[in-house]
Amino acid sequence: MSWVKWIDLQKGQFNNLKEDYPLPLPCILVEISHIMWETFAQNRQMGKTIISVYIFNQVIGETLKNSEQESTSLKALDKIDEVFQKLSDLAVANLFKRLVRVSDHVVSYLPGVIVHRMDFQTTLFDQIWPQTAPIPPANITVELTHDNPAEE
């Protein structure tokens, strides 16, 4: 996806745009919702979550047939499909199960920008590291001896 100019975590970057700090477009921001963890084996947990992928693209124009920007607009739609194809069924053994798309929609139109959001459901896996057993207090006996010069 060489057309993507920037990938980051979603932190509300587009809420505070400034002329001297423009964000490069197109870009992708990723947000991971709260994770509901449960223990399923000794020292192992799994958590269900939604990973939201926001695709920020410049507003191109009409996609109507025979419009001046028809092919440019359709290419923007192809980019959204490409993101889906790259992420669909993505999985990493012992880290997370395959990503399954559960929703897909335009979430907002900012000035000159369209924001498309895809939500993927997955299950994460984590290792619970066993805590070190407390060290019992040492049982130390001290015997004091000293030489008494008067006894010699």
C-alpha positions, -999 to +999 in steps of 0.1 A: +000+000+000+026+025-011-001+052-015-004+055+023+016+084+035+012+080+072+001+053+097-004+060+134-026+053+164-059+072+164-054+100+190-078+126+176-052+142+154-078+155+130-096+173+158-069+200+161-056+206+126-035+237+121-023+253+089+013+249+101+008+213+110-011+195+082-014+158+083-003+139+052-031+124+032-040+097+026-033+082+060-045+054+082-052+057+119-057+026+141-077+024+173-080-006+196-111-007+217-112-019+253-102-055+257-123-079+277-097-104+291-104-139+306-081-166+318-084-198+298-053-218+308-026-216+334-008-184+328-027-177+296-054-151+288-074-142+258-092-110+251-118-100+226-116-066+210-125-045+180-097-029+159-109+002+141-091+013+110-097+049+099-088+058+063-084+095+057-085+105+021-088+138+002-123+145-011-119+140-048-152+147-064-182+129-080-182+092-088-211+096-112-206+080-146-190+103-171-181+129-145-148+146-149-133+128-119-150+095-122-118+073-125-100+093-097-129+089-073-132+052-081-095+047-074-102+061-039-128+034-034-102+008-047-079+020-019-105+013+007-109-022-007-072-027-008-070-020+030-098-045+036-079-071+014-047-066+033-063-069+068-089-095+061-080-128+076-047-114+090-036-135+120-004-140+140+000-173+158+001-170+196-007-132+194-041-128+177-067-147+157-076-137+122-092-103+118-129-104+107-146-073+094-177-065+113-186-030+100-176-007+073-188+029+068-180+066+062-179+082+096-174+119+087-166+145+061-141+170+073-132+200+052-116+185+022-113+150+038-135+119+038-130+095+067-139+058+061-139+034+090-136-004+091-140-024+123-124-058+127-131-082+155-103-104+169-092-124+199-058-115+214-036-139+234-014-129+263+010-147+287+006-141+324+040-142+338+041-160+371+050-139+400+082-147+418+076-166+451+083-144+481+117-151+496+113-164+532+131-144+559+165-157+566+170-175+599+203-162+611+218-169+645+247-147+656+270-158+683+291-132+699+325-142+712+351-120+725+384-125+742+386-113+778+422-103+786+415-106+823+410-143+820+445-149+805 
